[in-house]
Amino acid sequence: MQSIQNQNLKVIIKDLGAEPTSIVSLKNNKEYLWRGDAKFWGGQAPVLFPFVGRLKDDFFISNGEKYVQQQHGFFRKSNDIKLIEKGNKKLVYSIKHSEETLKIYPYRFELKTSYELHKNTLTVHHFVQNLGQNDMYFSLGAHPAFNCDLSDANKSYEDCSIVFEKPETDDSWVLNEDGLFDETKEQILNNTSRMQLNQNSFEKGAMVFKKLDSNKITLANKNQKPLVTVTFEDFNYMGIWSVPNAPFVCIEPWLGISDSVDSTQKIEEKEAIIELAANKTFSAGYSIEIHD
């Protein structure tokens, strides 16, 4: 594990998947990141690459070849990620294609992920470089989970609310039991900037929004005090997720989503897939602001 720290925050990053495992305020000594209890969900804040969500039948097709890929991609469970830069307030990780990745993802690439502290904010930035001679295709996303109550680590999310930067009117796209979209959607937001969570909020799984106007979302406690704010200008999809009675909420900026039930499984036809030309670099970042 590695850590970075300033006067306001201490952040710890796991070696596996370069995944944040702790975000503590040094002002109140409180942990803001979900602890990763497998009773509810064992993750904490995985990086989603090269796919977000599930592929139809867990495979995609590139140049006529079939490649099997797990939900949310291989990065989050990779031990091949290298720490390439370390400072008091910044860490940079890198993973490159290998013989093993080419068996499941036929593109030559490098993904760099940086974590940097500034005041009470952690900024996460990704840089994807296409090292091959042909176009590469990928999705990219974040999956950070935050505690709903700083005084009680077991407190359910039912007293929490999601606060949008702007009043929103948008549908949530519903995932079926296989984690795919079948065109079912529900209007969750109707000219509202605050969404109160309740015991039924996640009975159908994640809320998936495709057309938000907001670039910031805040998780607030039962007293409507802000806990964390996620800013995501570079990401055009948003997932909000938890499991019944859990003490955390995930605020997930995405560049990409799960397949639909009628997907052709051809990677170049996948909804929201990013196409990156040879020798080009793509970058996207988001930030987590901690409210003491």
KAGISUL-V67313 format. One record per residue. NEAR is the number of other ideal C-beta (glycine too) atoms within 8 Angstrom. Layout:
BEGIN
((NEAR) (NEAR))
END
This chain:
BEGIN
((7) (9) (8) (15) (10) (10) (3) (11) (13) (10) (14) (10) (15) (10) (8) (8) (11) (11) (13) (14) (11) (9) (13) (11) (13) (9) (6) (6) (6) (7) (10) (12) (14) (12) (8) (10) (8) (6) (3) (10) (11) (5) (10) (12) (13) (11) (14) (17) (15) (12) (14) (14) (13) (10) (14) (11) (5) (9) (11) (12) (11) (11) (4) (4) (7) (6) (12) (7) (13) (8) (9) (11) (13) (12) (15) (14) (7) (10) (5) (7) (12) (7) (9) (7) (8) (7) (7) (6) (9) (12) (13) (12) (13) (11) (10) (8) (10) (7) (5) (7) (9) (11) (6) (9) (10) (7) (12) (8) (13) (10) (13) (11) (13) (13) (14) (11) (15) (7) (6) (9) (10) (13) (13) (12) (10) (13) (11) (15) (12) (15) (9) (9) (3) (5) (9) (11) (13) (14) (17) (14) (17) (12) (14) (13) (14) (14) (13) (14) (12) (9) (4) (6) (8) (5) (9) (10) (12) (7) (10) (13) (10) (14) (11) (15) (8) (7) (7) (13) (8) (11) (10) (11) (11) (12) (12) (10) (3) (6) (9) (13) (14) (8) (5) (8) (8) (8) (9) (9) (11) (5) (6) (10) (8) (9) (10) (5) (11) (6) (7) (5) (9) (11) (6) (6) (7) (10) (10) (13) (16) (10) (6) (9) (6) (9) (6) (10) (14) (11) (16) (12) (12) (6) (4) (6) (7) (9) (13) (13) (11) (14) (9) (11) (6) (9) (13) (6) (15) (13) (13) (12) (11) (12) (8) (7) (6) (10) (13) (13) (14) (13) (13) (13) (13) (16) (14) (16) (13) (11) (13) (11) (10) (4) (11) (6) (11) (9) (10) (9) (7) (13) (6) (10) (12) (12) (8) (12) (7) (8) (6) (8) (8) (9) (9) (10) (9) (14) (10) (13) (10) (13) (9) (7))
END
